[in-house]
């Protein structure tokens, strides 16, 4: 199963961060609790009421349980695919359709060098 564990319990030194990580650990049979959801809400800059925290704990725990169910599916020998349908993308031929008129367009520019527009320095 996947459980939400504070990163500082797994990382040391400069790698410590105020974040939560999902790790696969069958030894920790504890779903998300209110403190972990509070921490997630703080990181997401969400302001939740007590009722919303209780609802969020339940919903996020269901999501984590669903991830666990998905991870138990046997995918040995399944080839990853980019699209669920065996469709090919229609591509147009890579051909030049317009002529290069860069010099004509840059005739009205106040300053040009090597085909690039020169602009005044804004940040010193």
C-alpha positions, -999 to 999 in steps of 0.1 A, spaced: 0 0 0 10 36 -4 10 59 27 17 95 31 48 100 53 64 133 62 96 137 42 116 148 72 113 113 86 130 99 55 155 126 46 183 142 65 204 173 64 198 197 35 173 173 20 148 178 47 118 196 34 83 206 46 66 182 23 49 148 22 59 119 0 40 88 -9 60 57 -5 52 20 -9 55 6 26 35 -25 36 48 -21 72 28 11 78 -10 2 78 -20 38 87 -41 58 63 -39 96 60 -47 115 92 -60 150 98 -24 164 105 -12 151 71 -42 166 53 -36 198 71 0 198 59 -11 190 23 -36 219 25 -9 243 38 14 233 9 -15 238 -16 -24 271 1 -59 259 9 -79 272 38 -102 244 50 -128 243 77 -129 215 102 -158 198 83 -137 201 51 -107 185 68 -128 155 78 -142 152 43 -107 156 28 -92 130 50 -118 105 39 -115 114 2 -77 114 1 -76 81 19 -99 67 -7 -76 80 -34 -45 64 -18 -64 31 -14 -74 33 -51 -37 38 -60 -29 7 -40 -56 -13 -59 -41 -1 -92 -6 -11 -81 -18 -46 -74 -29 -51 -110 -7 -76 -130 10 -56 -158 37 -80 -166 40 -83 -204 18 -52 -210 33 -29 -235 29 8 -226 9 28 -252 6 64 -260 -31 62 -269 -59 38 -260 -69 35 -297 -45 23 -323 -45 56 -341 -19 73 -361 -15 111 -360 -21 128 -393 9 149 -402 13 174 -429 44 173 -451 73 193 -437 76 217 -466 82 254 -469 50 272 -477 61 308 -476 92 326 -487 116 343 -462 108 380 -460 127 388 -428 147 416 -444 116 432 -458 99 431 -424 130 445 -406 134 475 -429 112 496 -406 129 485 -374 150 512 -356 179 488 -349 187 454 -364 218 433 -363 223 399 -380 185 395 -385 177 402 -349 158 432 -335 179 453 -311 161 468 -281 172 491 -254 186 475 -222 158 475 -196 175 458 -166 210 469 -155 
